[in-house]
Structure formats: C-alpha cells, structure tokens
C-alpha cells in the first residue's frame, strides 16, 4: 500500500494545493497502488486466533462470504502495532494474517461484512498503512466517493495491488466528523461494494458492506 516511488510525494502535495479537501483525499486514494506477493501462516503470531471478534483463517466458514469482494487492509512493521490501533472489529467476516518477511512486516486483511473501530489518536502516529484490496474481483473497476449522497469524485480502481486509504489525512481534516464518506466500488459485472468511513471523538469507524 505504500507508494511505489518517491515521485508520488510531490504529486500528492501538488494535488492538495490545487484541490478542495474532499477531492485531494480521493486523489490520494489513487496514488497507493502496490502489488504484494506474500505467504504466511493461518494464524496470528503468538497463537492468537482473532482480531476483535473476527477469527483468523484463510478459508472462511461455509456460507460466511458470498464471493470475492474488496477487503480492508492493514500493514505494519509488527502485528502489535495493528493490535494497538484496532479497538474492536466484528461482523460476518474473518481476518487473514500474512507475514511479509523481515523487511515487509505483517499484513492483516478483514474479509466480508465487517465493522472496525480505530483509535483516532494513534492513526498517523503508529506506522500502520491502510488500504482496500480491490484485486478480489474489482481490479480496474470504478470507484465513486460520496458524502451525503453527493458525488465528490470518481476514479478508476487500480488494476493490481491495493487502493490506499489516507485515514491520517481524513482524520486531521475533520471531514469524517461532518458525515460519513462512502467509497463505492463497482466492477465490470456491476457488482458493488461500499466502504463507509466516519469519525466521532477519539475514534474512526470503517464499515465494509458486501
């Protein structure tokens, strides 16, 4: 999810300077394409088997997930950083844990219809990167960002890798406190996925809808 080259930093700065906050945020979403090739075990380090109430596992319980959909992604140098950030997570879904190796850190994907509460005070402080894995049936599709049913921006989804979610920027802007931002993903078969992002006090909430 991290930027594949340093040129993106300049592009993002110019984008923010030339646009409103909402458009700049969505522009940032388009900069974080990254292809991940990783392998890992079926459980979290230390034998942990859940994040919030979501169990870890590569194969979902039968009937739990209807089909491939975008998943919420966290990447960090350590699993402890993700644990510190996530206050709670629940829903009709499960979590996947992947060890990216000594230099890559760890990756956690939350699959299915899930809600996640994050510690807002730690977003942007802990070295955790956020994204939406659209490679699961939505690669190259259409992304539409809305607030209060108004379209703020549209963007083609990346063909490979993750779509970066600039939660630190969103939290600092106060945009999420006004009302929820919804990222709609639409694939070639016209299947839809919604990711709602909102803020309240010291927390941020992400809700993934099949």
JOSUL-V643051 format. One record per residue. N is the residue number from 1. RES is the residue in one letter. OMEGA is omega in degrees with one decimal (NA if undefined). NEAR is the number of other ideal C-beta (glycine too) atoms within 10 Angstrom. D_FIRST is the distance of its C-alpha to the first C-alpha in whole Angstrom. Layout:
BEGIN
<<N,RES,OMEGA,NEAR,D_FIRST> <N,RES,OMEGA,NEAR,D_FIRST>>
END
This chain:
BEGIN
<<1,X,178.5,21,0> <2,X,-173.4,11,4> <3,X,-178.5,16,6> <4,X,176.6,12,8> <5,X,-174.0,7,12> <6,X,-179.9,7,13> <7,X,-178.4,10,15> <8,X,-179.6,18,12> <9,X,178.2,11,14> <10,X,178.3,9,17> <11,X,-179.3,15,16> <12,X,180.0,18,15> <13,X,179.0,11,18> <14,X,-179.2,12,20> <15,X,-179.6,18,19> <16,X,-177.8,16,19> <17,X,-173.3,8,23> <18,X,-171.0,10,24> <19,X,170.4,14,23> <20,X,-178.7,11,24> <21,X,-176.2,15,21> <22,X,-180.0,18,20> <23,X,178.5,15,20> <24,X,178.4,20,18> <25,X,-178.5,25,15> <26,X,175.5,21,15> <27,X,178.0,19,15> <28,X,179.4,20,12> <29,X,-173.9,20,10> <30,X,-173.6,18,11> <31,X,-168.0,18,9> <32,X,-178.0,23,5> <33,X,179.0,19,6> <34,X,176.6,17,5> <35,X,-179.5,11,8> <36,X,171.8,17,8> <37,X,-171.5,6,12> <38,X,172.1,12,13> <39,X,-177.4,8,16> <40,X,-178.3,16,18> <41,X,-176.4,11,21> <42,X,-178.4,11,22> <43,X,178.9,15,22> <44,X,179.6,21,20> <45,X,-180.0,14,22> <46,X,178.1,7,25> <47,X,179.8,6,26> <48,X,-176.1,13,24> <49,X,179.6,13,24> <50,X,168.3,14,23> <51,X,-165.8,24,21> <52,X,176.2,17,23> <53,X,-179.0,11,25> <54,X,179.0,25,23> <55,X,172.8,15,23> <56,X,174.3,17,21> <57,X,178.3,17,22> <58,X,-179.6,13,20> <59,X,-178.3,9,23> <60,X,173.0,16,24> <61,X,-175.9,12,28> <62,X,178.0,6,30> <63,X,-175.9,7,29> <64,X,-178.7,15,27> <65,X,-173.9,17,24> <66,X,-177.8,11,26> <67,X,-178.5,8,23> <68,X,178.0,15,19> <69,X,175.3,23,18> <70,X,-179.5,29,14> <71,X,176.0,26,13> <72,X,-174.0,24,11> <73,X,169.5,22,9> <74,X,171.8,24,9> <75,X,-178.1,25,8> <76,X,176.6,21,10> <77,X,-179.3,16,13> <78,X,176.0,14,15> <79,X,-180.0,20,16> <80,X,179.5,13,19> <81,X,178.3,19,16> <82,X,178.2,23,15> <83,X,-178.8,14,19> <84,X,-176.0,15,20> <85,X,-175.1,23,17> <86,X,177.2,21,18> <87,X,179.3,16,22> <88,X,176.2,14,22> <89,X,-178.2,21,21> <90,X,176.0,13,23> <91,X,178.3,18,24> <92,X,-176.1,16,25> <93,X,-179.4,25,22> <94,X,-178.6,23,21> <95,X,173.5,26,18> <96,X,178.2,21,16> <97,X,178.4,22,16> <98,X,174.1,19,14> <99,X,-177.8,16,15> <100,X,178.5,17,13> <101,X,-174.8,11,16> <102,X,-177.2,7,17> <103,X,-175.8,6,14> <104,X,-178.5,14,11> <105,X,-176.6,19,12> <106,X,-179.6,22,12> <107,X,175.8,24,10> <108,X,176.4,24,12> <109,X,177.1,21,12> <110,X,-174.7,25,15> <111,X,174.4,25,17> <112,X,179.5,20,20> <113,X,-172.3,18,21> <114,X,171.8,24,20> <115,X,-178.0,19,21> <116,X,174.3,22,19> <117,X,-179.0,17,20> <118,X,174.3,24,18> <119,X,-175.3,15,20> <120,X,-177.8,23,20> <121,X,-179.3,13,21> <122,X,176.6,16,18> <123,X,-176.1,20,16> <124,X,177.3,15,15> <125,X,175.5,13,17> <126,X,-178.2,16,15> <127,X,179.6,11,12> <128,X,177.7,24,10> <129,X,-174.5,21,7> <130,X,178.1,25,7> <131,X,174.5,28,6> <132,X,179.4,28,9> <133,X,-178.8,23,9> <134,X,-178.9,26,12> <135,X,-177.7,20,12> <136,X,175.2,16,15> <137,X,-176.2,16,18> <138,X,-179.0,25,16> <139,X,178.8,17,15> <140,X,-180.0,13,16> <141,X,-176.9,22,18> <142,X,173.5,16,19> <143,X,179.6,24,17> <144,X,179.7,17,19> <145,X,-178.9,21,19> <146,X,171.8,18,22> <147,X,-176.7,16,24> <148,X,177.9,10,28> <149,X,175.4,7,28> <150,X,178.6,8,27> <151,X,177.7,10,25> <152,X,-177.0,18,23> <153,X,172.7,18,21> <154,X,-175.9,13,20> <155,X,173.3,15,17> <156,X,177.8,10,16> <157,X,-178.1,22,14> <158,X,178.9,25,11> <159,X,178.2,12,13> <160,X,174.1,12,11> <161,X,-175.0,18,7> <162,X,170.3,26,6> <163,X,-177.5,28,7> <164,X,175.9,23,6> <165,X,-176.5,24,9> <166,X,-174.6,22,10> <167,X,177.6,23,13> <168,X,177.9,17,14> <169,X,-179.9,17,15> <170,X,-179.2,24,17> <171,X,-178.0,20,18> <172,X,-176.9,14,20> <173,X,-175.5,16,21> <174,X,-177.9,10,23> <175,X,-177.3,21,22> <176,X,179.6,22,21> <177,X,179.9,15,25> <178,X,174.0,12,27> <179,X,-175.0,12,26> <180,X,166.8,17,23> <181,X,178.8,21,20> <182,X,175.0,19,20> <183,X,178.7,23,17> <184,X,174.8,18,19> <185,X,-179.2,21,18> <186,X,-180.0,16,20> <187,X,-175.5,20,20> <188,X,178.7,11,23> <189,X,179.6,9,25> <190,X,168.8,8,25> <191,X,-174.8,15,24> <192,X,173.2,16,22> <193,X,178.9,24,19> <194,X,172.1,16,19> <195,X,178.4,22,17> <196,X,-179.2,17,19> <197,X,-178.7,22,18> <198,X,179.6,18,21> <199,X,176.7,23,22> <200,X,179.5,11,25> <201,X,-177.2,8,27> <202,X,-178.1,11,25> <203,X,168.3,16,22> <204,X,-178.6,25,20> <205,X,173.5,18,20> <206,X,179.4,20,17> <207,X,-179.6,17,19> <208,X,-178.4,23,18> <209,X,174.5,15,21> <210,X,NA,16,22>>
END
